Amino acid sequence: MNRWHRGLIERLDASGKELIWYAHKFSNAEIGSAPAPNEWSIHQVLSHLRDTERNVFLYRVPRILNEEAPRVPNFDQESWMREHYSASEPLDALLKDFSGARRKLIARLKKTKDDDWARVAIHPEYGRITLEWLVTHCYNHTLEHIAQLGYGYEKRLLKRS
């Protein structure tokens, strides 16, 4: 496997750990309350990350690796949240599930060969997506939500000053 792909896997692994680090920086009250109207709470964000890790990334990677150009469905996050989200789900369970799914994803990616990263799936919105695109998207998706939690943590620190 080339250096770029190894580095991407390492960053994906590190970003999952960083996300969990940030999640533990908030009180239960902060985790359960939305920062603004029509925005998700930290608990909802973490639930979303766990669900996309399991139902999008961990689902698509094996399909790309084992099938010839599989058609993968779109993931409607708003619809999924309405139908599956539970505010009473314990935070520790969310984080454990996310970590477990991320570990499985990392383990699967570590077994890839260079040619695997060019394998494709067909997405209804994005068209042809490669494994490299999907893993990069997963990493950026995690970073997006780390930034969201990080900004919340910064605001919390300012309030204490």
C-alpha positions as CSV (number, residue, x, y, z in Angstrom):
1,M,0.0,0.0,0.0
2,N,1.4,3.4,-0.9
3,R,2.3,6.1,1.6
4,W,-0.7,8.3,0.9
5,H,-3.2,5.5,1.6
6,R,-1.4,4.4,4.8
7,G,-1.4,8.0,5.9
8,L,-5.1,8.4,5.2
9,I,-5.8,5.3,7.3
10,E,-3.7,6.7,10.1
11,R,-5.5,10.0,10.0
12,L,-8.8,8.3,9.9
13,D,-7.9,6.3,13.0
14,A,-6.6,9.4,14.8
15,S,-9.6,11.5,14.0
16,G,-11.9,8.9,15.5
17,K,-9.9,9.1,18.8
18,E,-9.9,12.9,18.7
19,L,-13.7,12.9,18.3
20,I,-14.1,10.8,21.4
21,W,-11.7,13.0,23.3
22,Y,-13.8,16.0,22.5
23,A,-17.1,14.2,23.4
24,H,-15.8,13.7,26.9
25,K,-15.2,17.4,27.4
26,F,-18.9,18.2,27.7
27,S,-21.3,17.8,30.6
28,N,-24.5,15.7,30.2
29,A,-26.5,18.9,30.0
30,E,-24.3,20.3,27.2
31,I,-24.4,17.0,25.3
32,G,-28.2,17.0,25.3
33,S,-29.0,20.5,24.4
34,A,-28.9,22.0,20.9
35,P,-26.6,25.0,20.5
36,A,-29.3,26.9,18.5
37,P,-32.8,26.3,17.1
38,N,-32.8,23.7,14.2
39,E,-29.3,22.5,15.1
40,W,-28.4,19.1,16.4
41,S,-27.2,18.6,20.0
42,I,-23.8,16.9,20.6
43,H,-25.7,13.7,21.3
44,Q,-27.4,13.9,18.0
45,V,-24.1,14.6,16.2
46,L,-22.5,11.6,17.9
47,S,-25.5,9.4,17.0
48,H,-25.2,10.6,13.4
49,L,-21.5,9.8,13.3
50,R,-22.0,6.4,14.7
51,D,-24.9,5.7,12.2
52,T,-22.9,6.9,9.2
53,E,-19.9,5.0,10.2
54,R,-21.9,1.8,10.4
55,N,-24.5,2.3,7.7
56,V,-22.6,4.2,5.1
57,F,-18.8,3.8,5.3
58,L,-18.6,0.3,6.9
59,Y,-21.4,-0.8,4.5
60,R,-19.9,0.6,1.3
61,V,-16.2,-0.3,1.7
62,P,-16.7,-4.1,1.6
63,R,-19.2,-3.7,-1.3
64,I,-16.6,-1.7,-3.3
65,L,-13.9,-4.2,-2.5
66,N,-16.0,-7.3,-3.2
67,E,-18.3,-6.4,-6.0
68,E,-17.9,-4.9,-9.5
69,A,-19.2,-1.3,-9.4
70,P,-22.0,-1.9,-6.9
71,R,-24.9,0.5,-6.8
72,V,-25.0,2.0,-3.3
73,P,-28.0,3.9,-1.9
74,N,-28.0,7.5,-0.8
75,F,-28.2,8.0,2.9
76,D,-30.8,10.5,4.0
77,Q,-29.5,11.7,7.3
78,E,-32.5,13.8,8.3
79,S,-34.9,10.9,7.6
80,W,-32.7,8.5,9.4
81,M,-32.5,10.7,12.4
82,R,-36.3,11.1,12.5
83,E,-36.8,7.4,12.3
84,H,-34.0,6.0,14.5
85,Y,-32.6,8.7,16.9
86,S,-33.1,8.1,20.6
87,A,-32.2,10.9,23.0
88,S,-32.2,8.4,25.8
89,E,-29.4,6.3,24.3
90,P,-26.4,6.4,26.7
91,L,-23.4,8.4,25.4
92,D,-21.0,5.6,26.3
93,A,-23.0,3.2,24.1
94,L,-22.8,5.7,21.2
95,L,-19.1,6.2,21.6
96,K,-18.5,2.4,22.0
97,D,-20.5,1.7,18.8
98,F,-18.7,4.4,16.8
99,S,-15.3,3.2,18.0
100,G,-16.1,-0.4,17.2
101,A,-17.3,0.5,13.7
102,R,-14.2,2.7,13.1
103,R,-11.9,-0.1,14.3
104,K,-13.5,-2.5,11.8
105,L,-13.2,0.0,9.0
106,I,-9.5,0.6,9.8
107,A,-8.8,-3.1,10.0
108,R,-10.5,-3.7,6.6
109,L,-8.6,-0.8,5.0
110,K,-5.3,-2.0,6.3
111,K,-5.8,-5.2,4.2
112,T,-6.2,-3.3,0.9
113,K,-3.7,-3.2,-1.9
114,D,-3.0,-0.1,-4.1
115,D,-5.3,-1.3,-6.9
116,D,-8.2,-1.5,-4.5
117,W,-8.3,2.2,-3.9
118,A,-9.4,2.8,-7.6
119,R,-12.3,0.4,-7.3
120,V,-15.7,2.1,-7.7
121,A,-19.3,2.1,-6.6
122,I,-22.1,3.9,-8.3
123,H,-23.8,6.5,-6.0
124,P,-27.2,8.0,-7.1
125,E,-26.0,11.6,-6.3
126,Y,-22.2,11.5,-6.8
127,G,-22.0,9.0,-9.7
128,R,-18.8,6.9,-9.7
129,I,-17.1,7.0,-6.4
130,T,-13.8,5.3,-5.7
131,L,-12.6,3.7,-2.5
132,E,-10.1,6.5,-2.2
133,W,-12.9,9.1,-2.5
134,L,-15.1,7.3,0.0
135,V,-12.3,7.0,2.7
136,T,-11.3,10.7,2.1
137,H,-15.0,11.6,2.5
138,C,-15.2,9.6,5.7
139,Y,-12.2,11.4,7.1
140,N,-13.5,14.8,6.1
141,H,-16.9,14.0,7.5
142,T,-15.2,13.2,10.9
143,L,-13.1,16.4,10.7
144,E,-16.3,18.4,10.0
145,H,-17.9,17.2,13.2
146,I,-14.7,17.4,15.3
147,A,-14.6,21.1,14.3
148,Q,-18.2,21.5,15.4
149,L,-17.4,20.0,18.8
150,G,-14.2,21.9,19.0
151,Y,-15.9,25.2,18.5
152,G,-18.4,24.3,21.1
153,Y,-15.6,23.4,23.5
154,E,-13.9,26.8,22.8
155,K,-17.1,28.6,23.7
156,R,-17.3,26.6,26.9
157,L,-13.8,27.6,27.8
158,L,-14.5,31.2,27.1
159,K,-17.5,31.1,29.5
160,R,-15.2,29.8,32.2
161,S,-12.7,32.6,31.7
